[in-house]
Amino acid sequence: MWMVNQEGKVIEARRVCAIVLALLFPALAAGQLVQLRHWNGQGVAPVFEGFDVNPDGSFNMWFGYMNRNYEEELDIPVGPNNSFEPGGDRGQPSHFQIRRHKDVFKVVVPKDFGDQKLVWTLTAHGQTQQVTGTLAPVWMIDRLRTTRGGNSEKIDSNTPPVVNAAISATEPLAAALVVTATDDGLPMRAGKTVGMTINWTKYRGPGVVTFQPATAKIVDGRAEAAARFSEPGEYVLQAVVDDGSGELAGNYGYHCCWTNAQVKIAVKGGGNVGAQR
């Protein structure tokens, strides 16, 4: 097939198409490759991760979140902008680290919960987002074992660490933290146990908390850290201990194997710091 241009020259239609596509596709491709990263100003999306079953027949409904910012950590106090329906306060965090965090907390519901729902709503920067959790069978997960780093023919071949977090000493606007943990020695790489890693973060509280160190390897079943608080108040700190197969290792597709442990601290300005697990 042939075409005639304005100057009377004959041009093959296929060449015309090729020229047009060559001009259009770079722009289209560039548009598809652009990924906007927002350092701040974005909201937080609550996430329902699924549920597992307790020995007494009750259920753990697990939730996490996605902070859409790359730099801004957000504080959303429990209340109108951070609530569950029904229940209001279900033990959810009020401090949100950047990006995705899985299985951050659980809400225990009775064995006769049936087809009821839990709805978690978050509002930040004028953006309201919510998620609904149910006990529909498709949402059942396993938080107690994984074959990652274990044996695919033995479902109990890799289990989460057993963790105890506590306050070992206090002073005004500061506290010493200690975690003890045991694990099954899995996963292994090159014949050696990967080992456990701990990460500390503020879970709830009015001020800024800094940890030294915030992330560390657990050596001989023990890790210590220091926490400093910018102001007094009631705080909850969370320690996440990962055996090398979970979230701290970048394995976001699984629900195991890491363990969350919390400590509650009453920080008094210029006075004593009270702590409880």
C-alpha positions as a Markdown table, in Angstrom:
| # | Residue | x | y | z |
|---|---|---|---|---|
| 1 | Met | 0.0 | 0.0 | 0.0 |
| 2 | Trp | 1.3 | 3.5 | -0.9 |
| 3 | Met | 0.5 | 7.1 | 0.1 |
| 4 | Val | 1.3 | 10.5 | -1.5 |
| 5 | Asn | 2.6 | 13.3 | 0.7 |
| 6 | Gln | 2.0 | 17.0 | 0.1 |
| 7 | Glu | 5.0 | 17.3 | -2.0 |
| 8 | Gly | 3.8 | 14.6 | -4.3 |
| 9 | Lys | 6.3 | 12.0 | -3.1 |
| 10 | Val | 5.2 | 8.5 | -2.8 |
| 11 | Ile | 5.7 | 6.9 | 0.6 |
| 12 | Glu | 5.1 | 3.4 | 1.6 |
| 13 | Ala | 2.4 | 3.2 | 4.3 |
| 14 | Arg | 4.4 | 0.8 | 6.4 |
| 15 | Arg | 7.2 | 3.4 | 6.6 |
| 16 | Val | 4.7 | 6.0 | 7.7 |
| 17 | Cys | 3.4 | 3.8 | 10.5 |
| 18 | Ala | 7.0 | 3.1 | 11.6 |
| 19 | Ile | 7.8 | 6.8 | 11.8 |
| 20 | Val | 4.6 | 7.5 | 13.7 |
| 21 | Leu | 5.2 | 4.7 | 16.2 |
| 22 | Ala | 8.8 | 5.7 | 16.7 |
| 23 | Leu | 7.7 | 9.2 | 17.6 |
| 24 | Leu | 4.9 | 8.0 | 20.0 |
| 25 | Phe | 6.4 | 5.0 | 21.8 |
| 26 | Pro | 9.3 | 6.8 | 23.6 |
| 27 | Ala | 6.8 | 9.1 | 25.2 |
| 28 | Leu | 4.5 | 6.3 | 26.1 |
| 29 | Ala | 7.3 | 4.1 | 27.5 |
| 30 | Ala | 8.7 | 7.0 | 29.6 |
| 31 | Gly | 5.2 | 7.6 | 31.0 |
| 32 | Gln | 5.0 | 3.9 | 32.0 |
| 33 | Leu | 8.4 | 3.9 | 33.7 |
| 34 | Val | 7.8 | 6.9 | 35.9 |
| 35 | Gln | 7.2 | 6.0 | 39.5 |
| 36 | Leu | 6.4 | 8.8 | 41.8 |
| 37 | Arg | 8.0 | 8.6 | 45.3 |
| 38 | His | 6.4 | 10.8 | 47.9 |
| 39 | Trp | 8.7 | 11.6 | 50.7 |
| 40 | Asn | 5.9 | 13.0 | 52.8 |
| 41 | Gly | 2.3 | 14.2 | 52.7 |
| 42 | Gln | 0.7 | 10.8 | 52.0 |
| 43 | Gly | -1.6 | 8.7 | 54.1 |
| 44 | Val | -1.5 | 5.2 | 55.6 |
| 45 | Ala | -3.4 | 2.2 | 54.2 |
| 46 | Pro | -4.5 | -0.3 | 56.8 |
| 47 | Val | -4.1 | -4.0 | 55.7 |
| 48 | Phe | -5.9 | -7.1 | 56.9 |
| 49 | Glu | -3.3 | -9.9 | 56.7 |
| 50 | Gly | -5.6 | -12.8 | 57.6 |
| 51 | Phe | -6.4 | -14.9 | 60.7 |
| 52 | Asp | -5.2 | -18.0 | 62.5 |
| 53 | Val | -6.8 | -20.2 | 65.2 |
| 54 | Asn | -5.9 | -20.5 | 68.9 |
| 55 | Pro | -6.0 | -23.8 | 70.8 |
| 56 | Asp | -9.2 | -22.6 | 72.6 |
| 57 | Gly | -11.0 | -22.0 | 69.4 |
| 58 | Ser | -10.7 | -18.2 | 69.4 |
| 59 | Phe | -9.2 | -16.4 | 66.4 |
| 60 | Asn | -6.3 | -14.0 | 65.9 |
| 61 | Met | -7.1 | -11.4 | 63.2 |
| 62 | Trp | -3.8 | -10.0 | 62.0 |
| 63 | Phe | -3.4 | -6.5 | 60.7 |
| 64 | Gly | -0.5 | -4.5 | 59.2 |
| 65 | Tyr | -0.2 | -1.3 | 57.2 |
| 66 | Met | 1.4 | 0.6 | 54.3 |
| 67 | Asn | 2.7 | 4.0 | 55.0 |
| 68 | Arg | 2.9 | 5.5 | 51.5 |
| 69 | Asn | 5.6 | 7.9 | 52.4 |
| 70 | Tyr | 9.3 | 7.2 | 51.9 |
| 71 | Glu | 10.6 | 9.5 | 54.7 |
| 72 | Glu | 7.7 | 10.6 | 56.9 |
| 73 | Glu | 6.8 | 8.5 | 59.8 |
| 74 | Leu | 3.3 | 9.3 | 61.0 |
| 75 | Asp | 1.7 | 9.5 | 64.4 |
| 76 | Ile | -2.1 | 9.0 | 64.4 |
| 77 | Pro | -3.5 | 8.9 | 67.9 |
| 78 | Val | -6.1 | 6.3 | 68.6 |
| 79 | Gly | -9.5 | 8.1 | 68.3 |
| 80 | Pro | -11.6 | 9.4 | 65.4 |
| 81 | Asn | -8.7 | 9.2 | 62.9 |
| 82 | Asn | -7.5 | 5.7 | 64.1 |
| 83 | Ser | -10.2 | 3.4 | 65.2 |
| 84 | Phe | -11.9 | 0.1 | 64.8 |
| 85 | Glu | -15.6 | -0.6 | 64.3 |
| 86 | Pro | -16.7 | -2.2 | 66.5 |
| 87 | Gly | -14.4 | -1.5 | 69.5 |
| 88 | Gly | -12.6 | 1.7 | 68.8 |
| 89 | Asp | -9.3 | 0.8 | 70.5 |
| 90 | Arg | -8.2 | -2.7 | 69.5 |
| 91 | Gly | -4.6 | -2.4 | 70.4 |
| 92 | Gln | -3.6 | -0.9 | 67.0 |
| 93 | Pro | -0.4 | 1.2 | 66.7 |
| 94 | Ser | -0.5 | 5.0 | 66.7 |
| 95 | His | 3.0 | 5.3 | 65.2 |
| 96 | Phe | 3.5 | 4.3 | 61.6 |
| 97 | Gln | 7.0 | 3.6 | 60.2 |
| 98 | Ile | 7.6 | 4.2 | 56.5 |
| 99 | Arg | 6.4 | 1.7 | 53.9 |
| 100 | Arg | 5.0 | -1.8 | 54.4 |
| 101 | His | 4.8 | -3.7 | 57.7 |
| 102 | Lys | 3.1 | -7.1 | 57.9 |
| 103 | Asp | 1.4 | -8.8 | 60.8 |
| 104 | Val | 2.1 | -5.8 | 63.2 |
| 105 | Phe | -0.6 | -6.7 | 65.7 |
| 106 | Lys | -3.5 | -9.1 | 66.2 |
| 107 | Val | -7.1 | -8.7 | 67.5 |
| 108 | Val | -8.4 | -11.7 | 69.3 |
| 109 | Val | -12.0 | -12.5 | 68.7 |
| 110 | Pro | -14.1 | -15.3 | 70.2 |
| 111 | Lys | -14.8 | -18.6 | 68.6 |
| 112 | Asp | -18.4 | -17.6 | 67.9 |
| 113 | Phe | -17.3 | -14.5 | 66.0 |
| 114 | Gly | -18.9 | -16.1 | 62.9 |
| 115 | Asp | -19.5 | -13.8 | 59.9 |
| 116 | Gln | -19.0 | -10.6 | 61.8 |
| 117 | Lys | -16.4 | -8.0 | 60.6 |
| 118 | Leu | -13.8 | -5.7 | 61.9 |
| 119 | Val | -13.2 | -2.5 | 60.1 |
| 120 | Trp | -10.0 | -0.4 | 60.7 |
| 121 | Thr | -10.1 | 3.2 | 59.6 |
| 122 | Leu | -7.1 | 5.5 | 59.3 |
| 123 | Thr | -7.1 | 9.2 | 58.4 |
| 124 | Ala | -3.9 | 11.1 | 57.7 |
| 125 | His | -3.1 | 14.2 | 55.6 |
| 126 | Gly | -6.8 | 14.4 | 54.8 |
| 127 | Gln | -6.8 | 10.9 | 53.3 |
| 128 | Thr | -9.2 | 8.3 | 54.9 |
| 129 | Gln | -8.6 | 4.6 | 54.2 |
| 130 | Gln | -10.1 | 1.6 | 55.7 |
| 131 | Val | -9.9 | -2.2 | 55.6 |
| 132 | Thr | -12.3 | -4.9 | 56.5 |
| 133 | Gly | -11.3 | -8.1 | 58.2 |
| 134 | Thr | -13.4 | -11.3 | 58.2 |
| 135 | Leu | -13.0 | -15.0 | 59.1 |
| 136 | Ala | -13.8 | -16.1 | 55.5 |
| 137 | Pro | -11.7 | -19.3 | 54.9 |
| 138 | Val | -9.7 | -17.7 | 52.1 |
| 139 | Trp | -8.1 | -15.4 | 54.8 |
| 140 | Met | -6.7 | -18.2 | 56.9 |
| 141 | Ile | -2.9 | -17.9 | 57.3 |
| 142 | Asp | -0.2 | -19.7 | 59.3 |
| 143 | Arg | 1.9 | -17.5 | 61.6 |
| 144 | Leu | 3.5 | -20.4 | 63.5 |
| 145 | Arg | 5.5 | -22.2 | 60.9 |
| 146 | Thr | 6.9 | -22.0 | 57.4 |
| 147 | Thr | 8.9 | -24.2 | 55.1 |
| 148 | Arg | 11.1 | -21.3 | 54.1 |
| 149 | Gly | 14.6 | -22.3 | 55.2 |
| 150 | Gly | 13.2 | -25.6 | 56.5 |
| 151 | Asn | 11.9 | -28.8 | 55.0 |
| 152 | Ser | 9.0 | -28.7 | 52.6 |
| 153 | Glu | 8.0 | -32.2 | 53.7 |
| 154 | Lys | 7.8 | -31.2 | 57.4 |
| 155 | Ile | 5.5 | -28.3 | 58.1 |
| 156 | Asp | 7.0 | -27.7 | 61.6 |
| 157 | Ser | 10.5 | -27.5 | 60.2 |
| 158 | Asn | 10.9 | -23.7 | 60.9 |
| 159 | Thr | 9.1 | -22.0 | 63.7 |
| 160 | Pro | 9.2 | -18.4 | 65.1 |
| 161 | Pro | 11.5 | -17.3 | 67.9 |
| 162 | Val | 10.3 | -17.3 | 71.5 |
| 163 | Val | 10.9 | -13.8 | 72.8 |
| 164 | Asn | 10.9 | -11.9 | 76.1 |
| 165 | Ala | 11.3 | -8.1 | 76.1 |
| 166 | Ala | 11.8 | -6.2 | 79.3 |
| 167 | Ile | 13.2 | -3.0 | 80.9 |
| 168 | Ser | 16.4 | -3.6 | 82.7 |
| 169 | Ala | 17.0 | 0.0 | 84.1 |
| 170 | Thr | 15.5 | 3.4 | 84.0 |
| 171 | Glu | 16.4 | 7.1 | 84.3 |
| 172 | Pro | 14.6 | 10.3 | 83.5 |
| 173 | Leu | 13.4 | 10.3 | 79.9 |
| 174 | Ala | 15.5 | 7.1 | 79.2 |
| 175 | Ala | 15.4 | 3.4 | 79.6 |
| 176 | Ala | 17.6 | 0.3 | 79.1 |
| 177 | Leu | 15.9 | -2.5 | 77.1 |
| 178 | Val | 16.8 | -6.1 | 77.0 |
| 179 | Val | 15.5 | -8.9 | 74.9 |
| 180 | Thr | 16.1 | -12.6 | 75.3 |
| 181 | Ala | 15.2 | -15.0 | 72.6 |
| 182 | Thr | 15.5 | -18.7 | 71.6 |
| 183 | Asp | 14.9 | -20.3 | 68.2 |
| 184 | Asp | 15.1 | -23.6 | 66.4 |
| 185 | Gly | 18.3 | -22.7 | 64.5 |
| 186 | Leu | 16.5 | -22.3 | 61.1 |
| 187 | Pro | 16.9 | -21.2 | 58.5 |
| 188 | Met | 20.4 | -22.2 | 57.6 |
| 189 | Arg | 22.6 | -21.0 | 54.8 |
| 190 | Ala | 25.9 | -22.7 | 53.7 |
| 191 | Gly | 25.4 | -25.0 | 56.6 |
| 192 | Lys | 25.2 | -22.2 | 59.2 |
| 193 | Thr | 22.3 | -20.8 | 61.1 |
| 194 | Val | 21.3 | -17.3 | 59.8 |
| 195 | Gly | 20.6 | -16.1 | 63.3 |
| 196 | Met | 18.1 | -13.7 | 64.8 |
| 197 | Thr | 17.8 | -10.0 | 64.3 |
| 198 | Ile | 15.9 | -7.5 | 66.5 |
| 199 | Asn | 14.4 | -4.2 | 65.5 |
| 200 | Trp | 13.0 | -1.7 | 68.0 |
| 201 | Thr | 10.3 | 0.9 | 67.2 |
| 202 | Lys | 7.8 | 3.1 | 69.0 |
| 203 | Tyr | 4.4 | 1.6 | 68.8 |
| 204 | Arg | 2.4 | 4.2 | 70.8 |
| 205 | Gly | 3.3 | 7.4 | 72.6 |
| 206 | Pro | 3.3 | 11.2 | 72.5 |
| 207 | Gly | 6.9 | 12.0 | 71.7 |
| 208 | Val | 9.9 | 10.9 | 69.7 |
| 209 | Val | 11.8 | 7.8 | 70.8 |
| 210 | Thr | 15.3 | 7.1 | 69.6 |
| 211 | Phe | 16.9 | 3.7 | 70.0 |
| 212 | Gln | 20.6 | 2.8 | 70.2 |
| 213 | Pro | 20.9 | 0.5 | 68.4 |
| 214 | Ala | 17.5 | 0.3 | 66.7 |
| 215 | Thr | 18.5 | -2.9 | 64.8 |
| 216 | Ala | 21.0 | -5.5 | 65.9 |
| 217 | Lys | 21.9 | -9.1 | 65.8 |
| 218 | Ile | 20.9 | -11.2 | 68.8 |
| 219 | Val | 24.1 | -12.8 | 70.2 |
| 220 | Asp | 23.9 | -15.8 | 72.5 |
| 221 | Gly | 20.2 | -15.3 | 72.9 |
| 222 | Arg | 20.4 | -11.7 | 74.1 |
| 223 | Ala | 20.3 | -8.2 | 72.8 |
| 224 | Glu | 20.4 | -4.8 | 74.7 |
| 225 | Ala | 19.4 | -1.3 | 73.6 |
| 226 | Ala | 18.9 | 2.1 | 75.1 |
| 227 | Ala | 15.7 | 4.2 | 74.5 |
| 228 | Arg | 15.5 | 7.9 | 74.9 |
| 229 | Phe | 12.2 | 9.9 | 75.0 |
| 230 | Ser | 11.7 | 13.5 | 73.9 |
| 231 | Glu | 8.8 | 14.0 | 76.4 |
| 232 | Pro | 7.0 | 12.3 | 79.2 |
| 233 | Gly | 3.9 | 10.2 | 78.7 |
| 234 | Glu | 2.6 | 6.6 | 78.3 |
| 235 | Tyr | 4.5 | 4.7 | 75.7 |
| 236 | Val | 4.4 | 1.2 | 74.1 |
| 237 | Leu | 7.6 | 0.0 | 72.4 |
| 238 | Gln | 7.7 | -3.0 | 70.1 |
| 239 | Ala | 10.5 | -5.4 | 69.4 |
| 240 | Val | 10.4 | -7.5 | 66.3 |
| 241 | Val | 12.7 | -10.5 | 66.4 |
| 242 | Asp | 13.2 | -12.2 | 63.0 |
| 243 | Asp | 15.0 | -15.6 | 62.6 |
| 244 | Gly | 16.2 | -14.7 | 59.0 |
| 245 | Ser | 13.1 | -16.0 | 57.2 |
| 246 | Gly | 10.6 | -13.2 | 57.9 |
| 247 | Glu | 10.0 | -9.5 | 57.3 |
| 248 | Leu | 13.3 | -8.1 | 58.5 |
| 249 | Ala | 15.0 | -10.4 | 55.9 |
| 250 | Gly | 12.8 | -8.9 | 53.2 |
| 251 | Asn | 10.5 | -11.9 | 52.8 |
| 252 | Tyr | 7.2 | -10.1 | 52.6 |
| 253 | Gly | 5.3 | -12.9 | 51.0 |
| 254 | Tyr | 5.2 | -15.1 | 54.1 |
| 255 | His | 3.7 | -14.7 | 57.6 |
| 256 | Cys | 6.5 | -16.4 | 59.5 |
| 257 | Cys | 9.0 | -16.4 | 61.1 |
| 258 | Trp | 9.2 | -13.4 | 63.3 |
| 259 | Thr | 7.8 | -12.5 | 66.7 |
| 260 | Asn | 6.5 | -9.2 | 68.1 |
| 261 | Ala | 7.0 | -8.4 | 71.7 |
| 262 | Gln | 6.0 | -5.2 | 73.5 |
| 263 | Val | 6.8 | -3.3 | 76.6 |
| 264 | Lys | 4.8 | -0.5 | 78.2 |
| 265 | Ile | 6.6 | 2.4 | 79.8 |
| 266 | Ala | 5.2 | 5.4 | 81.8 |
| 267 | Val | 7.8 | 8.1 | 81.3 |
| 268 | Lys | 7.7 | 11.0 | 83.7 |
| 269 | Gly | 9.5 | 14.2 | 83.0 |
| 270 | Gly | 12.5 | 14.8 | 85.2 |
| 271 | Gly | 11.5 | 11.8 | 87.4 |
| 272 | Asn | 11.4 | 8.1 | 87.3 |
| 273 | Val | 10.4 | 5.9 | 84.4 |
| 274 | Gly | 8.0 | 3.1 | 85.3 |
| 275 | Ala | 7.8 | 0.0 | 83.1 |
| 276 | Gln | 5.7 | -3.0 | 82.7 |
| 277 | Arg | 5.3 | -5.8 | 80.1 |
